[in-house]
Amino acid sequence: QVRLVESGGDSVQLGGSLRLSCSTDIPFSDYLMGWFRQAPGKEREGVAAIESDGVTSYTDSVKGRFTISRDNAKNALFLRMSNLKPDDTAMYYCAAIPHPYDRMGATTPIEALGSDDYGFWGRGTQVTVSS
């Protein structure tokens, strides 16, 4: 049973910042780790990914504003979000996709996180940005 527990979501004003955390018990070396989000009435969207070797990638709309990181010693994953916009409002989920992440046809880590075909995720944490 894979455990992924998100925290840190909150309601903030336009331009605000948040740091999401994900506590897990899985070995980072075996998984692509990342965050996806889903807003009501919208499709799931991969947001940020970090591969086993530490390479990171982001969806275009958050580049320069979001930073994904991890603490291997604490088995924790983080998402630092700054300059938040109302369009960032969504439930944010921590996800783990076993290697290889492209087994279901995804061509990039962000695409893999945006698909519900495969992997594990937590219950999510709500981020609300008001103008």
Secondary structure, DSSP 4 states (H G I P E B T S, - for coil): ---EEEE---EEETT--EEEEEEE-S-GGGEEEEEEEE-TTS--EEEEEE-TTS-EEE-GGGTTTEEEEEETTTTEEEEEE-S--GGG-EEEEEEEEESPGGGGS-SSHHHHHT--SS-EE---EEEEEE-
